[in-house]
Amino acid sequence: MTGNNGEGDGGGARRTGPGRVIVYTKRGCGWCYEVLSLLDSRGIGYEEREVYSNPRYFDEMVEKSGQWLAPVVEIDGHLLIDTDAYEVGRYLERLGE
């Protein structure tokens, strides 16, 4: 699932925010939903990778982060592991987003 990134809508919308954001999520995870909501509210495009339904994404998340907890947010190569919306928001502020 892709969130608010303007891709595939045919309208030529421009993506805002960091260059690449990947959010590893688990179904039913409140912290995951809050992170996605934060990114949506700021107009920041992201790629959601739901790890329960896709074992490849789960393995990728564990390989990158070293653990099984979600959400894991990757912003231009920087990992926020087992994070929440507050931590993601603070990191984005440091980036000037």
C-alpha positions as CSV (number, residue, x, y, z in Angstrom):
1,M,0.0,0.0,0.0
2,T,1.3,3.4,-0.8
3,G,0.2,6.5,1.2
4,N,-0.2,10.0,0.0
5,N,2.7,10.0,-2.4
6,G,1.0,11.2,-5.6
7,E,2.2,8.2,-7.6
8,G,-0.2,6.5,-9.9
9,D,-2.9,9.1,-9.7
10,G,-2.3,10.4,-13.3
11,G,-2.3,14.0,-12.0
12,G,1.4,14.5,-11.8
13,A,1.2,15.4,-8.1
14,R,4.5,16.2,-6.5
15,R,5.7,14.3,-3.5
16,T,6.6,16.4,-0.5
17,G,8.9,15.7,2.4
18,P,11.9,13.4,2.5
19,G,13.1,11.6,-0.6
20,R,12.1,8.1,0.5
21,V,10.0,6.9,3.4
22,I,9.2,3.2,4.1
23,V,6.9,2.3,7.0
24,Y,6.9,-1.4,8.1
25,T,3.6,-2.0,9.8
26,K,1.5,-4.8,11.4
27,R,-2.3,-5.1,11.0
28,G,-4.0,-4.0,14.2
29,C,-1.0,-2.0,15.5
30,G,-2.2,1.3,16.9
31,W,1.3,2.8,16.9
32,C,1.6,2.0,13.2
33,Y,-1.7,3.7,12.4
34,E,-0.6,6.8,14.3
35,V,2.6,7.0,12.3
36,L,0.8,6.7,9.0
37,S,-1.7,9.3,10.1
38,L,1.1,11.7,11.1
39,L,2.8,11.3,7.7
40,D,-0.6,11.8,5.9
41,S,-1.3,14.9,7.9
42,R,2.0,16.4,6.9
43,G,1.6,15.5,3.3
44,I,4.7,13.2,3.4
45,G,4.6,10.4,0.9
46,Y,5.6,6.9,2.1
47,E,5.5,3.3,1.1
48,E,3.7,1.0,3.6
49,R,5.0,-2.5,3.9
50,E,2.6,-4.6,6.0
51,V,4.7,-7.4,7.4
52,Y,2.1,-10.0,8.5
53,S,0.7,-10.5,5.0
54,N,4.1,-10.4,3.3
55,P,6.9,-12.6,4.7
56,R,9.5,-10.9,2.5
57,Y,8.7,-7.5,4.1
58,F,8.9,-9.1,7.6
59,D,12.3,-10.6,6.8
60,E,13.4,-7.3,5.4
61,M,12.3,-5.4,8.5
62,V,14.1,-7.9,10.8
63,E,17.2,-7.7,8.7
64,K,17.3,-3.9,8.7
65,S,16.2,-3.3,12.3
66,G,17.4,-6.4,14.2
67,Q,14.0,-7.1,15.8
68,W,10.4,-8.0,15.2
69,L,8.5,-5.0,16.6
70,A,6.6,-2.5,14.4
71,P,6.4,0.1,13.3
72,V,9.8,0.6,11.8
73,V,10.2,3.7,9.8
74,E,13.0,4.2,7.3
75,I,13.5,7.9,6.2
76,D,16.2,8.3,3.5
77,G,18.1,5.3,5.0
78,H,17.8,6.4,8.7
79,L,15.9,3.8,10.8
80,L,13.5,4.6,13.6
81,I,12.9,1.2,15.2
82,D,9.8,0.2,17.2
83,T,8.9,3.8,17.0
84,D,5.8,6.0,17.5
85,A,4.3,9.1,15.9
86,Y,5.9,11.4,18.5
87,E,9.4,10.1,17.7
88,V,8.8,10.3,14.0
89,G,7.5,13.8,14.3
90,R,10.6,14.9,16.3
91,Y,12.9,13.3,13.7
92,L,11.0,15.1,10.9
93,E,11.3,18.4,12.7
94,R,15.1,17.9,13.0
95,L,15.1,17.4,9.2
96,G,13.1,20.6,8.8
97,E,9.9,18.9,7.6
